[in-house]
Amino acid sequence: PVQLNPRALAKQDIISLLQGGVSSSRVGEIVKDRGLKFSPTAQDVSEIRSEGGNDDLIVAIQTATPHP
């Protein structure tokens, strides 16, 4: 079984980074590096976009390996 990266991001982690002024591009790099703790839904994507997530970040989220 795939081990969950202990540094994988939850949706709230992504939103907190964006709200804290981290660029969407940088957050995308972090997602690619660490993976996700959740399987993103359309609602999650919408919330992340509303916090400033750009297309590159959304693609990174949608292609990251989710670990529910």
C-alpha positions in Angstrom: 0.0 0.0 0.0 1.1 3.6 -0.7 2.2 5.4 2.4 0.5 8.7 3.1 3.0 11.5 3.1 2.7 13.0 6.6 3.1 16.4 5.0 0.2 15.9 2.5 -2.2 18.8 2.3 -5.8 19.0 3.3 -8.1 21.4 1.6 -7.9 23.8 4.6 -4.1 23.7 4.3 -4.4 24.9 0.7 -6.9 27.6 1.5 -4.7 28.8 4.5 -1.6 29.0 2.3 -3.5 31.1 -0.3 -5.0 33.3 2.4 -1.6 33.8 3.9 -0.3 35.2 0.6 1.5 32.2 -0.8 1.3 32.3 -4.6 -1.0 29.9 -6.3 1.9 28.6 -8.4 3.9 27.9 -5.2 0.9 26.1 -3.6 0.7 24.0 -6.8 4.4 23.0 -6.4 3.7 22.0 -2.8 0.7 19.9 -3.8 2.8 18.1 -6.5 5.6 17.5 -4.0 3.5 16.4 -1.0 0.2 15.1 -2.4 -3.3 15.5 -0.9 -5.1 14.1 2.2 -8.4 14.4 0.4 -10.1 13.6 -2.9 -11.1 17.0 -4.3 -14.8 17.5 -5.2 -16.2 20.2 -7.6 -17.1 22.1 -4.4 -13.5 21.9 -3.1 -12.2 23.2 -6.5 -14.7 26.0 -6.4 -13.7 27.1 -2.9 -10.0 27.0 -3.7 -10.6 29.0 -6.9 -12.5 31.6 -4.8 -9.5 32.0 -2.5 -7.3 32.8 -5.5 -6.3 29.3 -6.8 -5.4 29.6 -10.5 -5.7 27.0 -13.3 -2.2 25.6 -12.7 -3.1 25.0 -9.0 -6.4 23.4 -9.9 -4.7 21.0 -12.4 -2.1 20.1 -9.7 -4.9 19.3 -7.3 -6.9 17.3 -9.8 -3.8 15.2 -10.8 -2.3 14.8 -7.4 -2.6 11.4 -5.8 -5.4 11.6 -3.2 -5.1 9.9 0.1 -8.5 9.9 1.7 
